[in-house]
Amino acid sequence: MDYRNRLSEIIEEKREKLIQVSDKIWSYAETGFEEFKSAELLCQTLEEEGFSVEKGVGNIETAFIGSFGSGNPIIGFLGEFDALSGLSQAGGVPQFDPEKIGGNGHGCGHNLLGTGSLASALALRYYMEENKIEGTVRYYGCPGEEIGGGKTFMVREGLFDDVDFALCWHPGTRNNVMSMVSLACYEVYFKFKGKSAHAAASPHLGRSALDAVELMNIGVNYLREHIISDARVHYAITNTGGFSPNVVQADAEVLYFVRAPLVSQTEEVYQRVCDIAKGAALMTGTEVEIDFASALSNVIPNTTLEKIMYDNFVALGVPKHDEGEQQFARTIRESLSEADKKFEVQMNKELAGKALSDVIDSFIPANGSMTGSTDVGDVSWVVPTVQCMTVCEALGTPLHTWQIVATGTTSIAHKGMLHAGKVMAATAVEVLKRPEVLEKAKAELVELRDGEEYVSPLPAEVKKYKVRSLQNT
């Protein structure tokens, strides 16, 4: 039997179990570094399938590694399972319908991502055992992708040092092999400390930390004109200091994401943001504490592995959708803005009039830059890494929205998830069968680093990610 058919068969045999895992993680909707139930479920499933599991790796409570086999090569599958705050939504309901106001939701589909990677790890595990192929299959349970960058901490701890190649995927609106660089990112809290006072009776005695936050934000907004166009700076006020206007707020805090194509460029912008924060403190007579939380490196694509993945994707085809699935997707599209509806059609006229993509995008190596960031970047600096995307959502659906959460428990999402598992597993098997491909992929990574070794973007004093509860906002 052709290896792709056998891998697909194994995943189909595990279909119901994998769907149950994904839907349970969706229902848990745990945010970064607090994914205790999600991590435990994945660990339990791995153990049931014959993997040995090491928990709490990289000084992260919800990080783990499941391993099967021995020797080289070592193949790593990257799994994520964190949700987003404020995106609660009923599953399978194509209208806005929060299950819990202000609750969490899987608005980036990481319930699918973690389970799709699990599917590929299981398929490869059984295929290697059946065919007596030497090597080690590893599933990396990677927490906090949305905030905190769990993989960055795991890479710094050397957990990927012996991996030969890594595979990952992401749920999306298209079928493709992802060959794009990403932006590096710093995640930093700026905490201002002032002095409270009665805002009417003695305002001159107070020093407003909230004023400092607002002045900092204004200053950074003026900075935007004077940084490179590819950089991105955005913020959220995580503590306004209280709810009483008649009190001068003594404490306030703002969280910044600073992004640029390279870590060195991100560092330059970050230093200017720090200067603005210090200036805001001077203007308001307050003090500022700069609390560096986390950082992500840019992704280095690997064309050698991407070509192998694309060929296997084409051979496997794409998921087929019935009329019920098409109707659900059409209803979701009706809830989108006109700009969202047109966006992908403008890039690919072949998608015009469709609610779900049924084609594989042409493979274009190093096809531009995505304006987001991912901790997969840090893995890609030390290990040849390849990623794909499969259709799990209606065309045009933006990430981090209720529409993604609503679709996350449907058969559309399940089909895309399982198909991603098949594509990744097939890619891994072909690389195992062709050792010269792996050597070429490793040489390509060395060439693209251009003499630069990986240096963690995390400052040495940041030992682990500190989970912060939302304060008065």
N, C-alpha and C positions, 0 to 999 in steps of 0.2 A: 504493500500500500504506500502511495506517495506520502511523504512526511507531513505535508500540509493537511492532507485528508485525515491522517491519524491524529494530529494535534487538534484539529477541529472536532473530531469525534470525541476525544477525551474531554474537551471543554463542554461539548453538548451533553455528555454524560453527567457532568457536574453542574449543568445549567441551573436547576432549581436551587441547589445549595448556594451557588454564587449569587443568584438573585436575592435570596433571603438575606445573605450577608450584606449586600448593598443596601437593601431596603431597611434593615435594622440600623445600619450606620446613618442612613438618611434620617431615621426617626430619632436617633440619639442627638444629632445636630450639635456636637460638641466643638467648641472653638479651640484655637491653637494651644497646645501644651496642656489642655485639660480633657483630652480625648480618651479618658480612662476606659469607658465601656467599649468604645470603638476599637481601641488597641487590644483589649482583652479578647474581644470577639475574633479579631484577625489572628491573634496568637493561638487561640483555641482551635480555630479552623486549620491552621498550619500544622499543629500537633496531631490533629485527627488524620491529616494526610501524610504523616510520617516525617515531618520536619522537626528538627531540634530547634528550640527557640531560646534566645538570650534576650532578656528583658532589661529595660532601664539602661540601655547603652548610651554612650556619649554624654553621661551625666544628665540625661533627660528621662524623666519618669515614664513618658508614654512612647519612647523610641524603643525599637526592638529589631532583631535580625532573626529570620527563620532560615535554616540551612538544611540542605539535603545533598548527599553525595560526598565525594572527597577528591582531592587533587585539583589539577588545573585542566582546562581553564575555569576561572570563577566568573559566573555570570550573575550580575546584579539587576534585579527588577525593583524599581522605585515605586513605593506606594504612599499615597497621601490620604488623609481621612478627616481633615478639619473643616468645620463649617464657618459661617460668617454671622456676626451678630446683626439683629434687626431685620432678618429676612425670612421670618416664619411665614409659611404658606402651606395650604392643604395640597397634598400630592394628588396628581391626576385631575386637578380642577383647573381649567384654562381661564379662569377669571380670578382677580385678586381676592384672596380669601385667607387671611392669616389664621393659623391655628392658635397662636398666642401673640397678642399685640406686644411688639418689642422682642419677641423670641428669636432664637437662632434658626438658620436655614442653610441648606447646602446649595448656595447660590453660585458655586463654581464647579459643582458636580464631583467633589472629591470622594463622596460615597462610591461613585462609579469608578473613579480613578484608582483608588486603593484596591477595589475588588477586581477590576480589569487586569491590573498587574498581578494580583493573586492568581487569576485564571491562567495567565501565561506561565507563571512559576509552576503551578500544578501540572500543566500540560507538558512542560519541558521535563519536569521531575519524572513523570511516568514514561515519557518517550525515551529518555536517557536510560532508565532502568530496563525497559523492554529491549533496547538495542545494545545494552552493555557498553554505553558510551561513558568514558571517564570524565569527571569534572564535578563542579560544585554549583548547585543552584542556590542563590540567596534572594530572599525577599527582604527588602529594607523597609521597615515601618517608620516613615518619616513624618513626624508631627509638625504642626505650626508652619505650613507653607505660606498661608495667607498673611500671617504676622509673626515675626520672630525668626523665620528661616531655620527650621530644625536641621536641614541637611548641612548648612554652613557649620554648625556646631559639630555635627557628626564627621564631616570631612576633616575639620581641625583636629579631631581626636584620632585620626588615622584609620577610621573604620572602612575606608574605601581603598586603602593603600595597596592591597593585594588583588583587587578586582581587575579582571581583564577587559570587560566591557559592560556597559550598563544600558538598560532600556527603560523607557517611560512613555507615557501617552497623556493626552488630555481630552476630555469630552468637548465636543464643539458642534458647529453647524456645518462643517465641511469634512470631507474625507481627504486627507493628505499626509505627506511626510513633512514634518516641521523642520525646515532648514533656515532658521533665522537666528540672528544674535538677539540678545535681550539687553536691557539696561541694568547696570549695577545699581545698588540701592543701599542707602544708610537709613536706619530707623532710630530716631533720636527724640527723647523727651526734653523739653525745656521747662524747668520748674521755677517759677518766680515766687519770692517771699517778700511780702511787704509788712504793713502795719494796719490793723483795723482801727476804725474810728467811726463816730456817728457822722453819716454823710451830710447831714444838714447842720447839726449843732457845732461840730468841730472837724470839718473836712480837712482843714490845714494840718491837723495832727496825724492824718492817715497817709499811707503810701500804698497805692492800689496795684496789686499784682495783676489784676485783670487789665488795667490800663497798659501794663507792660506787655502782656500777651497781645493786646490789640495793636500796640505800636510796633511790636516785632512783626506781626503779620502784615501790617501796612508796608513796613520796610522791605520785607521779603517780596511782596508783590511789586514794588518798584525795582527790585533786583532783577526780576525776570527779563527785562529788556537787555540786560547786560551780562547774560550768561549764554553759553552755546545753545543753539536752537534745539538740539536733541535732548537737552536736560529737562527734567521735570521736577517741580517742587510742589508738594501739597501737604496740607495739615488738617488736624482735627483738634479742637479745644476739648481736652479730656477732663478739665476741672475749671469751672468758671468762678469758683470761690464761694458759691452759695446762691440763695434765691431771694435775698433781701436787698433791694436797691438802696435802702437807707443805711447800709453797712458798707464801709470801704473794704473791699475784699483783700484779705491779707495773704491768701494763697491762690494761685492759679497755675494752670499747666497746659501746654500745647504739645502735641505729638507731630513730628515732621517726618515725611519721607522725602529724601533727596536722591534723585536718580540722574544718571548720565551713562553714556556708552561704556566707559572704562572706570575702574575703581579710582584711578588717579584723577580723573575729571570729576568724579563724585566727591572726592576728598577736597578738591579746590572749591567747589560750590559750597560744600558743607562748612568750610572754614569761613567763608563770607557770611553764611547764615549765622554762624556763631558770633561773628562780629556785630551783626545786627541785633542779636539777642542781648549782647553785653551793652550795646548802645541804648536799647530800650530800658534796660535796668538802670543805667545812668540817668536817663531822662525822667524816670519815675521815682528815683530814690529807693529802688528795690534791689534785691539780690537775685541772681540767677544761678541755678544748678543745671549743668548740662549732663544728662544721663543717657549715654550711648547704649541703646538696647540691642541692636542687631545689625547685620549687614549681609548683602548678597553680591556675588560676583556676576559678571556677564556670562552668557552662554557661549561656548565655542562649538559650533556645529561640526559634525564629522561626515563629510560627503561620502566617504568610503562605505560606512555603515548605512547611510541614508539610501544609497543606490540599492543595496541589498534589501532594505526594508520596502522600498518602492516596488521592486520587482515582485516581492512576495505579496504585497498589497494588491497589485494588479492581478496576480494569479488567483488570489482568494476572492476578488471582486468586492462588492459593497453589500451592506444589509438591504433586504427588500422590505418595503412597507405596505401594509394593506390599507384599505379605504378608511377604516376607523382611525388608524394612525395618521393618515393624511389629513383627515378632518380635524383631529386634535391640533395638529400643527397649523392648519389654516386658522383655527380659532385663536391660537397663540399669536399668530402673525397679525391678526386684527387688533390685538392689544398694543402693538408696537407703533412707534412713531413712523412717519413717512420716511424720514431719513434712515432709520434702522432697516426698514423694508427694502430700500433701494440700494443700501451700501454694498452688499455682496453681489447683487445682480449687476451693478456697475462695474465690478471687477471681473465678472465672468458672465457674459450674456447667455451662456448655456443654462444658467439657473433661472432665467426669466420665466415667470408663471408657476414656479414650483414652490411648494411649502417645505419640502425636505430634499436635500441634495441627494441625487442618485448617481453621481459621477465621482471619479477620483481626480483631484486637481493634478495638472501636469507637474512633474518634479523639476524644480528650478533650484540648483544648488546655491546656498548662501543668499537666499531670496529676501534681502532687506533686513530690517530691524523691527522687532515688536517693541511698542512703547511701554510695555509692562516689565516686570522683573520676576525672577523665580530662583529659588535656591538650587534648582537643577544646574544652574550655572556653576556653582562651586564643584559639583560632582564632575561636570564636563571639563574642568581644568585639570583634573587628576586621572580621569578615566575616559576613554572614548565612549561617547554617549549618543544615543539616537532616540528620537521621539516621533510619534505619529499622532494624528487626530482622527477621530471617527465621528460620524453624525449621531449625536444624542439629543439634538435640539432643533427646533424650527429655524429655517433660514432667517438671518438677521437678528436673532435673539442675543442681546448683549449679556455678557457675564455679569455676575453679582446682582442679579435681579430676581424678583419673585417668579418670573416665567421659567427661569432655570430650575428653581426649587420645585415648581409645579410639575415639570416634565421629568424630574429625577427619579420618579417611581414608576414611570410608564414603560410599556414594551418598547417604545422608541429608544429610550435610554438604555434599557437592558440589552437590546440588540447591538447597539453601538459599543457598549461595554464589552460584551463577549467577543465581538468581532475584533476589537483592539487586542484582546488577549490572544486571539489566533494570529494576528499580524505580528505581534511581538515574539510569540513563541516560534513561529516559522522563521523569522529573522534570526533568532538565536541559533536554531538548528542549522541553518545554512552556514552561519559563521563557524559553528563547530565542525561542520563537514569540510570547510575550506580554511585551514589555518593561515594560508597566505593572506586572506582578507583581514584577519585580525592583526597580523603584523603590519599590513599597510595602514590600517586604522590607527594603530599606535604611532606609526611614523608620521602620519598626518597631524595628529595632535601635537607632537613635538615641533613639527614645522610651523603650525599655526601659532604656537606660543612664542615663536621667534626668539628663542633663547631666554625667555622669561619663565621662571619657576613660579608655581603657585604660592602665593602668600595670602593667608587668611585675612579678609578685610575686617575681621573682628579685633578690636584692641585686646591686648593681653589681659587687661583687668576685667574684661567681660567674660566671666567664667561660665555662665549659663544664662538662659533667657529668663527674666523675671516676669512672671505672669502678673498683670495688673488688673484689678477690678475697675470697672467704670466708676468714676466719682461723680460729684454733682455737676451735671452738664446743663 
